[in-house]
Amino acid sequence: MRVGAQGWVLLDERSERGLGAALTWGHREAVEELHVVVDDAGVAGVLARRALAFREAPRVWRAEGRALVAAEPAPFAPPIEPPAVAREVVGLLHEAGVEVTVEHGQIRGEIRGLEVARVVVDEHGSARIEVGVGRHDREAFAMVHGELPTAEALASVVRSVDAHRRATAEAHPLRRLAPEGWLRWRLVAEPSVVGLVEVRPAEPTVARESVKDTAAAIAVGTDAEGATVVVACSVGIDLDVVPAGADARAALDPDAHLLVVVPERDDHPVTRRLAAGLVRPAEVVPVAGDWRSPGGEGDGS
């Protein structure tokens, strides 16, 4: 809603990802004051913190009934170290040939950026590897193949996912899921694509709830001069990639340069405008050719 020179945006579904959309609407409407309203106290704190990364920072409010309360920026959550018992079974993931990542205390096994296994610690303090793409698939796999040894279960899922998770594979849901993670995997394998000498996965400030969720994939890299670079990967037009990337930089290394990496076809002016609007502007880097495979080989679709 616009009231004179003020713009008011009420964020509802997945409100933690709505700041970029609100800023884009405010720019389009040429409002002088932008106000963002959410009804979740935790989300309000995150958005208030992310808003500070922009030169023209919007005001963030928390709705309590019909009253509005100014949101205070939330501090970053401290890093969560996986339990030692969880680390003991990581070798099985490495032996299966999956990439091992750690986010918010969870150890995961991935194939080209798609989670296919997770280390779970039960109520008795024992660690096990659950196999499957996402929580529901892991539960279904355990029900059907519960007696299968972990190594065999992992090998079965890896073969299935690997066949579809390729640039030249035919259309399939496993090929479409988590494209941001796939792009990050490409940069880890070939950091020179974005002018870096090393790229390694890093965790976002807000945990992804489902493998189906769209969310920037975060990484930390090193450039030719040895300086730290934070990388936010996105596929498609994701209005949250700049706020999420700036938030990750603030958490990981506030002095780092921020790269927003997208496929060439997704290099959109709205992303560049958001990147330029940061207090410390980010650089948008398009990846030419087929972003899914090292060397740029494949169909590029």
C-alpha positions in Angstrom: 0.0 0.0 0.0 1.2 3.5 -0.8 0.3 6.4 1.4 1.7 9.7 0.0 5.5 9.3 -0.1 5.4 6.2 2.1 5.2 2.6 1.0 3.9 -0.2 3.3 4.5 -3.9 2.5 3.0 -6.7 4.5 5.0 -9.9 4.1 3.2 -13.2 4.6 4.3 -16.5 3.2 8.0 -17.1 3.6 8.4 -13.6 4.9 12.0 -14.1 5.8 12.7 -14.1 2.0 10.6 -11.0 1.3 13.0 -8.1 1.8 14.3 -8.0 -1.8 10.8 -8.1 -3.2 9.8 -5.2 -0.9 12.8 -3.1 -1.9 12.0 -3.8 -5.6 8.4 -2.7 -5.2 9.5 0.4 -3.3 11.9 1.3 -6.1 9.2 0.8 -8.8 6.7 2.9 -6.9 9.4 5.6 -6.1 8.5 5.8 -2.5 10.6 7.9 -0.2 10.0 5.8 3.0 9.6 2.1 2.8 8.1 0.1 5.7 8.0 -3.6 6.0 5.6 -5.5 8.3 5.8 -9.1 9.5 4.0 -10.9 12.3 6.8 -13.2 13.3 9.2 -11.8 15.9 12.2 -14.0 14.8 11.7 -13.0 11.1 11.3 -9.4 12.0 14.7 -9.4 13.7 16.4 -11.0 10.7 14.8 -8.6 8.3 15.7 -5.6 10.5 19.3 -6.8 10.5 19.4 -7.4 6.7 17.8 -4.0 6.1 20.9 -2.3 7.6 23.0 -3.6 4.7 21.2 -1.2 2.3 21.9 2.5 1.9 18.2 3.3 1.8 17.2 1.0 4.6 13.5 0.3 5.1 11.9 0.3 8.5 10.9 -3.1 9.7 7.9 -3.6 12.0 6.4 -6.5 13.9 2.7 -6.7 14.0 1.2 -7.5 17.4 -2.5 -7.7 16.8 -3.3 -4.3 15.3 -0.3 -2.6 16.8 3.1 -2.1 15.2 6.3 -2.5 17.1 9.7 -1.5 15.7 11.9 -4.5 15.1 15.4 -4.7 16.5 18.1 -6.3 14.4 18.7 -9.8 15.6 22.2 -11.0 16.4 23.7 -13.8 14.3 23.2 -17.2 15.8 26.4 -18.8 17.0 27.9 -21.6 14.9 26.7 -25.1 15.8 29.3 -27.8 15.9 28.1 -31.2 14.9 28.4 -33.8 17.8 31.6 -35.8 17.8 29.7 -39.0 17.3 28.3 -37.6 14.1 31.8 -36.9 12.8 32.6 -40.6 13.3 30.4 -41.8 10.4 31.4 -39.1 7.9 33.9 -41.6 6.4 31.0 -43.5 4.9 29.9 -40.4 3.0 33.4 -39.9 1.6 33.6 -43.5 0.6 30.3 -43.2 -1.3 31.8 -40.3 -3.4 29.4 -37.6 -2.2 30.3 -34.1 -1.3 30.2 -33.5 2.5 28.8 -30.2 3.7 28.0 -28.9 7.2 25.2 -26.3 7.7 23.7 -25.3 11.1 25.2 -28.4 12.8 23.9 -30.8 10.2 26.3 -33.0 8.3 25.0 -33.7 4.8 26.1 -35.7 1.7 25.4 -34.0 -1.6 25.5 -34.9 -5.3 26.2 -31.7 -7.3 24.5 -29.6 -4.7 21.5 -31.8 -3.9 21.3 -33.4 -0.5 21.1 -37.2 -0.7 22.1 -38.2 2.8 22.2 -36.7 6.3 23.9 -37.8 9.5 21.3 -38.1 12.3 21.9 -38.5 16.0 19.1 -40.2 17.8 17.9 -39.8 21.4 20.3 -42.4 22.6 23.3 -40.5 21.3 24.0 -42.9 18.4 24.7 -41.5 14.9 23.4 -43.0 11.7 23.2 -42.0 8.1 19.8 -41.5 6.6 19.6 -41.9 2.9 17.3 -40.0 0.5 16.6 -36.6 -1.1 15.0 -34.6 1.6 13.3 -35.6 4.9 10.3 -37.4 3.3 12.4 -39.4 0.9 14.7 -40.4 3.7 11.7 -41.6 5.8 10.3 -43.5 2.8 13.6 -45.1 1.9 14.1 -46.3 5.5 10.6 -47.9 5.5 11.2 -49.7 2.2 14.9 -50.5 2.5 15.5 -50.4 6.3 17.5 -53.6 6.3 19.9 -52.5 3.6 23.4 -51.8 4.8 24.2 -48.1 4.8 27.0 -48.4 2.2 24.7 -50.2 -0.2 21.9 -47.8 0.5 24.2 -44.8 -0.2 25.5 -46.4 -3.4 22.0 -47.0 -4.7 20.9 -43.4 -4.1 24.1 -42.0 -5.5 23.7 -44.0 -8.7 20.1 -42.9 -9.2 20.8 -39.2 -8.5 24.0 -39.0 -10.4 22.3 -40.3 -13.6 19.9 -37.4 -13.5 22.1 -34.7 -12.0 24.0 -34.1 -15.2 24.0 -31.3 -17.7 23.1 -33.5 -20.6 20.5 -35.6 -18.8 16.8 -35.5 -19.8 14.3 -33.4 -17.8 13.7 -34.9 -14.3 12.7 -33.6 -10.9 16.2 -34.5 -9.5 17.7 -32.3 -12.2 15.6 -29.3 -11.2 16.0 -29.4 -7.5 18.5 -27.1 -5.7 19.9 -25.5 -8.8 21.7 -22.9 -6.6 23.6 -25.8 -4.9 24.5 -27.2 -8.3 25.9 -23.8 -9.3 27.9 -23.6 -6.1 29.3 -27.1 -6.8 30.5 -25.9 -10.2 32.4 -23.0 -8.6 33.9 -25.3 -6.0 35.1 -27.5 -8.9 36.2 -24.6 -11.1 36.7 -21.4 -9.1 38.4 -19.7 -12.0 34.9 -19.3 -13.6 34.4 -16.3 -11.3 38.0 -15.2 -11.0 38.9 -17.0 -7.8 41.5 -19.5 -6.9 39.5 -21.4 -4.3 35.8 -21.8 -3.4 34.4 -23.8 -0.5 30.8 -24.2 0.8 29.6 -22.1 3.7 26.3 -21.9 5.5 23.6 -19.3 5.0 22.4 -17.3 8.0 18.9 -18.8 7.7 18.6 -22.6 7.4 16.8 -24.0 4.4 13.8 -26.0 5.6 13.3 -28.2 2.5 15.3 -29.3 -0.6 12.4 -27.8 -2.6 13.0 -24.3 -1.1 14.6 -21.6 -3.2 17.5 -20.1 -1.3 20.9 -18.6 -2.2 23.8 -21.1 -1.9 26.6 -19.5 0.0 30.3 -20.1 -0.4 33.6 -18.5 0.7 36.4 -18.0 -1.7 39.9 -16.6 -2.1 41.0 -14.4 -4.9 44.4 -14.1 -6.6 45.6 -11.6 -4.0 44.7 -13.9 -1.1 41.7 -11.8 -0.1 38.5 -13.4 1.2 35.4 -13.3 -1.0 31.9 -14.3 0.0 29.8 -15.8 -2.9 26.0 -16.0 -3.1 24.8 -18.3 -5.9 21.4 -18.1 -7.5 19.6 -19.6 -10.5 16.5 -17.8 -11.9 15.4 -14.4 -10.8 15.7 -14.6 -7.0 15.0 -11.2 -5.3 16.4 -12.6 -2.0 19.9 -13.4 -3.2 21.3 -10.0 -2.5 19.8 -9.6 1.0 20.8 -13.2 1.8 24.3 -12.7 0.4 24.9 -9.5 2.2 23.7 -11.1 5.5 26.1 -14.0 4.9 29.0 -11.6 4.3 28.2 -9.8 7.5 28.2 -13.1 9.4 31.3 -14.6 7.8 33.6 -11.7 7.1 32.2 -8.1 7.0 35.3 -6.9 5.2 35.0 -9.4 2.3 34.0 -8.6 -1.2 30.6 -10.0 -2.1 30.0 -11.8 -5.5 26.5 -12.6 -6.6 26.9 -15.4 -9.2 24.1 -16.2 -11.6 23.8 -18.0 -15.0 24.2 -15.5 -17.8 20.6 -15.8 -18.8 19.6 -14.7 -15.2 21.7 -11.6 -15.1 18.7 -9.2 -14.6 18.8 -5.5 -14.0 16.7 -5.9 -10.8 19.5 -8.0 -9.2 22.2 -5.5 -10.2 20.1 -2.7 -8.8 19.7 -4.5 -5.4 23.5 -5.3 -5.4 24.3 -1.6 -6.1 22.0 -0.5 -3.3 24.1 -2.1 -0.6 26.2 0.1 1.7 29.1 -2.0 0.4 27.9 -2.9 -3.1 28.2 -6.4 -4.4 29.4 -7.5 -7.8 27.1 -9.5 -10.0 29.1 -12.1 -12.0 27.2 -14.0 -14.8 28.4 -17.5 -15.7 28.5 -18.0 -19.5 27.6 -21.2 -21.3 26.3 -24.2 -19.4 26.6 -23.4 -15.7 26.0 -27.0 -14.7 29.3 -28.6 -15.7 33.0 -27.8 -15.5 34.3 -26.6 -18.8 30.9 -25.2 -19.8 30.0 -28.4 -21.7 26.5 -29.5 -22.2 23.2 -28.2 -23.6 23.0 -25.1 -21.4 19.3 -25.6 -20.7 
